């Protein structure tokens, strides 16, 4: 990165270390921390939206919609997460390319799936082979976001469904007695009241999401775990910066990072819980009322 780092073999001590830590691959390593943060900040609201839709569907009076909502939560929660993390990106990728194949590729009479392989014409590939590398990475990241959102959305749906059922029925009946429509009761009474019951479960899901981000490596995204393993492994003299096996130090840095993220999340979620519990007919709200009395 610096002019003084042009010939690493002439460096020693602190100068060697500084050049080593500012090499091109280390810049990618540092950037991968922002990739992980971006994943969490994007997946959280998307998964919450999936969960919200699933919870409302599970409470629907329309039977097919109710079956869909309950089936979604039951199926995803009942299958190992790794199955969905690997299945969803592959299924979506092949499904999109198959649709493009039908539209863009001349008919040859040959099946797309044959001999255990998936083959489409070059024009149907997503992204195209001529597309800049950055768009290949963005596409892979988008597929990862969808996979995470589907999995965590199912768990969020279960949490929100339970939170909606925890809202005292008397409050909903009172709103109905005042002439509110079902949509108004849901929007003005049910949804605002449910958050205080849902937050503990959603907090746990957020912490699980933080711990699940290393699965990006399995989805082909070069995340912090990938670069920690790549940079920390033994490098022989054929590399610019040869060194012994330093993976323990890289993974120790990841340990500190994840513990820091967990601690910050606990502080913020604790403050949010206190804010939502104020004035609510819950144990936390009652404790705050007595403390102020």
N, C-alpha and C positions, 0 to 999 in steps of 0.2 A: 504493500500500500504506500509506503514511504520510499523516497529515493534511496535512502540508506539501507533499505531491505532488498536491494536489487540482487545481491549475492549473499544468500544466507550462510554459505560456508565460511565466510570471513567474519561472522558475528560470534560473539560469546556473551555469556552471562545475561544481564538484564536486557541488553540490546537485542540479543537473540530471542528472548522471551517476548519482548514487546512486538517485534516483527512477526513472530509466530502467532501471537494473539490477534494481530490485525491483518492476517493473510486473507485472501479472497474467500476461502472456504469458511473461515471463522466469521466473516461478515454474513455469509449465508446462514451460519449457525445462529448468530444473534438475530437475524431477521426471522428465523423460524419461531422465535418466542412470540413475535407479533402475529405470526400465522396461527399459533395456538390461541392467543387472546382473541383474534378475529373469529376463529371457529366458535369459541364459547359465546361471544357477544352476539353472533348471528344465530347460532343454534338455539340459544335460550328463548328468544321471543318466537322463533318459528315453531319450536317444540311446544311452547305454551299455547300457540294458536292451534296446533294439531290436538293438543290435550283438551283445549276448551271446546273445540268442535266435537271431539270424541265424547266428552262428558255430556254435552247438550244432546248429542245423538242418543246416548245411552238412556237419557231421561225422557226422550220423545214419546209421545202417545202414538206415533205412527210406527207400527210394528217393524216393517223392513228397516227403517232408519235406526230404531232401537236395537235390532239384531246386529246391524252393521257396527254401531258404536260399541256394543258389548263384545262382538266378535273381534274387532280391532284390538281392544285392550287385552282380551284373553289370549289371542293368538301371539301377539308380540311379546307379552309378558311371559308366555309359556314356552317360548323357544329361546335357546341361548343367544345372547346379544351378538356374539361373534358371527352367527349364521346370517343375521340381517346385515351386519356391517360388511360382510363379504358378498351377500346375495344382491342387495339393493343396487349398489353401483354397477355391478355386472348386468343385472336385468334391465336397468334403465338405459345403460349405454347401448346394449344390443337392441333394445326395443326402439330407441330413437334412430339408430342406424338402419334398422329394418324398415322403418317408415320412410326414411330418406331413400332407401334402396328401391322401394316400390315407386317412388316419385321420380327419382333422378336416373336410375340405371335401366338400360335396355333389357327387356325380358330375354333370358337365355334358356328358360325351361329348367334350369338347375336349381335345386333347393338351396336356400341360404344356409340352413343347418344340415351338414352332411359329414359323415365319418367323424363325428365328435368335434367338428370345427365350425366356426361361424365365419362365413365369407360374404362380403359385400363388395361392390365396386369401389374404386378409389374416391369417386365423387360423393359417396354416401358416408364416408368416414367423418366422425365428429371428434375433434376438429380435423380439418383437412391436413394432409401431410405437409402442405406448403404454409400452413398457419404458423406464425411466430410461436416460439416455445412458451412464452408467457401465457398464451391462451390455452395451451395444453394443461398448464398448471392450474389455471383458473377453472377449467372444466372439471379436472379431477377434484379440486377443492369443492366445487358446487355439488358434485355427486356425493362427496363425503358429508356435506351439510345436510343433504336430503336423508342420507342413511341415519345420521345421528338424530335428526329431527323426528323421523318415523319411530325410532326406538324409544327415545326419551319422551316423545309425545304420548305414547301409549301409557307410560308410567304416570305422566302428568295428568292424563285423562282419568286414571283411577283415583289419583289424589283429589282432583277437582270434583269428581263425582261424589266421593265421600264427604268433601267439604260442603257441597250443595245440600246433601242429605242431613248435614249437621246443623244447618240453619233452622232454628225453632219453627215448627210448622205454624205455631200461633201467629207469628209475625206475617207469614204469607197469607194466612186466612184473614187477618185484620186488613191487610192491603186489599184483598179481594172484596171484603165487606165495604170498603170505601169506594168501590166501583172501578178499581184498576183492572185493566185487561191483563191476560196472562203474560203478554210481552212486557207490559209496564211493571208487573210484579217481578219478573225475572230481571229486568234492567235496573229498577230502582231499589229493590229490596234484596233479592236473592244474591245477585252478583256482588254488590258492595259488601254484604254481610259475610260472604263465604271466605273472603281472603284471609281473615284472621284464623280460620280453621285450616285453610290450605297451606299457609306459609310454612309451618314446620315440615310438612312432606315435600314441598317444593324446595325448601332449603336443602334437604337431604339430596334431592335430585341434582341440584346445582353442584354440590360437593362431589357427587358421583360423576357428573359430567367432567369436572376438572380432572378427576383421576382417569377418566376414559379417553382423554385426548391422545395418549400414546398410541391408541388404535389407528390413528392417522397413518402410521407407518405401514400398517397392513393394507391400507387403501391406496398405497402408492404415492402418498404425499410426503415430501421430505420435511418431516417435523423435527423437533428438538431431540427426540430419541434416536432418530436416524443419524443426525449429525453428531450426536454424542458418541455413538458407537463407531461412526466412520472416523472421526477425528481422534478419538481416544485409543483406537487399536494401534498395535505396534507398527511403526513406520521404519523401513529399512533405509539404507543409504541412497536408494534410488529416488527418494523423495527429497524435496527441498528442506524439510525440517524433520530429520529422523529423530525418533524417540522411542522409548520402551512402551509397554502397555500402560496407558494412562486412563483407561476407561473408568476406573474407580473414582478418579477426580472429576471427570465429566458427569458421571451419574450422581456424585455427591452434590454437584452444582444443581442438577435437576431436582434432587431431594429438597434442597433449600428453597428452590423456586416453587415447587408444589406446596411445601409447608407454608411458605409465605402467602401464596394465593389462598390457601385454606384459611389461614388466620385472618387475613383481610376480609374474606367473605363472611366469616363468622361475626366479625365486628359489625359490618354493614347490615347483615341479616338480623342481628340482634337489635340494632337500632330500628330497623323497619318493623320488626315484631312488636317492639314497645309502642311505636307510633300507631300501628293498626289495632293494638289491644286496648288503647285508650277509649274508654266509654263503652266497651263491648261487654256483653253478658257472658264473659268467659272467666276462667280461673285467673288468667293474667290480668284481665280488666278489673276483676273484683279486688285483686291484690293491690292494684294501683289506686283504686278508689279508697280502700281502707288506709293505705299509706298516706293519702292526702287528707284524710278525715282528721 
